[in-house]
Amino acid sequence: MKHTAQLTNRSIDKLIANKDYKDGISEYIWNGFDAGASKIDISFAYNELGEVDSITIKDNGRGINFEELDNTFKCILDSKKIAIKNGSNVHGSKGKGRFSFISFGEQAVWETVYNNGNTNERFKIEIFKSTSTEFEVSDKEITDNNTGTIVTIAGINSIKAEEITSNNFIKYFNDKFAWFLYLNKDNNYEITINSNKLDCMEFIDESLSKEVTFEIGEYSFRVNLIKWAGKISEKYYSYFIDENYMQIYKKPTSFNNKNIEFPHSIYVSSKYFNDFHPIYDIKKVDTNQISTFNDKNQKDRTFKT
């Protein structure tokens, strides 16, 4: 007899276990950018004790398509997004992002507007921590509102008001998103926190940062060297990203073992990486077997160049 294994509320709790609430907020920010948003606004409401009561993340992206819920909200650990094995700065990973509220709140509500041909339509999705394997969806209705999504996380526990007004709170989100905002500076991308715009340039030494573009065969590559104004939380990497700013692969730069203090990151973006499939144990792979893998990996001539 064949049986189907199912996720339970407890198993979802374990997936999100020990997740910092700032990581959770980051997941919802990435969801907005992945949906084509250029502006993300984060705001907080407080209770009479001065603690955070709810968090709202608003974006101006495409919204959530009602007709595609079977391929989005119904899928756990199998989202439409790229699953990146060896990455940081990763966009909402493998369908878990929407459950991020579980580590710091009791309820999440998505109010979303999407375009359905000639009209914009809106509907609402609601998930409770106590029944996280289930979600309620309202009927859709026609609206004159622009597309976008508002996520409200309510029933917040143990987040103090002074935490979200501290410099460490702002620094955390600059660490996460300064590179992305910098790479999109010509597109007017922005993140606001309680009406204060995140200033990525505060953490970037623009005088020593540089952008170059060049061609290799049929592909165009845009390379950004970002020299950080202060120390960063991880080693110095070259990040290889596709047209949608999804990180496909990363490798340490040669400065990690130097005595010179030069905090930096390198970002290489190109449609070349749209279907790049890195081999993470490439030293263990027989050279004669490389041809059995997708042509676009670390052994590819274009990548080596």
Secondary structure as GFF3:
##gff-version 3
##sequence-region A 1 305
A	DSSP	alpha_helix	9	15	.	.	.	ID=ss1
A	DSSP	alpha_helix	21	34	.	.	.	ID=ss2
A	DSSP	beta_strand	39	46	.	.	.	ID=ss3
A	DSSP	beta_strand	52	59	.	.	.	ID=ss4
A	DSSP	three_ten_helix	66	71	.	.	.	ID=ss5
A	DSSP	three_ten_helix	97	103	.	.	.	ID=ss6
A	DSSP	beta_strand	107	116	.	.	.	ID=ss7
A	DSSP	beta_strand	119	128	.	.	.	ID=ss8
A	DSSP	three_ten_helix	129	131	.	.	.	ID=ss9
A	DSSP	beta_strand	136	137	.	.	.	ID=ss10
A	DSSP	beta_strand	141	143	.	.	.	ID=ss11
A	DSSP	beta_strand	148	154	.	.	.	ID=ss12
A	DSSP	alpha_helix	161	164	.	.	.	ID=ss13
A	DSSP	alpha_helix	167	183	.	.	.	ID=ss14
A	DSSP	three_ten_helix	185	187	.	.	.	ID=ss15
A	DSSP	beta_strand	190	193	.	.	.	ID=ss16
A	DSSP	beta_strand	196	197	.	.	.	ID=ss17
A	DSSP	three_ten_helix	200	203	.	.	.	ID=ss18
A	DSSP	three_ten_helix	206	208	.	.	.	ID=ss19
A	DSSP	beta_strand	210	216	.	.	.	ID=ss20
A	DSSP	beta_strand	219	227	.	.	.	ID=ss21
A	DSSP	beta_strand	237	241	.	.	.	ID=ss22
A	DSSP	beta_strand	247	252	.	.	.	ID=ss23
A	DSSP	beta_strand	264	269	.	.	.	ID=ss24
A	DSSP	three_ten_helix	271	275	.	.	.	ID=ss25
A	DSSP	three_ten_helix	282	284	.	.	.	ID=ss26
A	DSSP	three_ten_helix	287	292	.	.	.	ID=ss27
A	DSSP	alpha_helix	301	304	.	.	.	ID=ss28
###
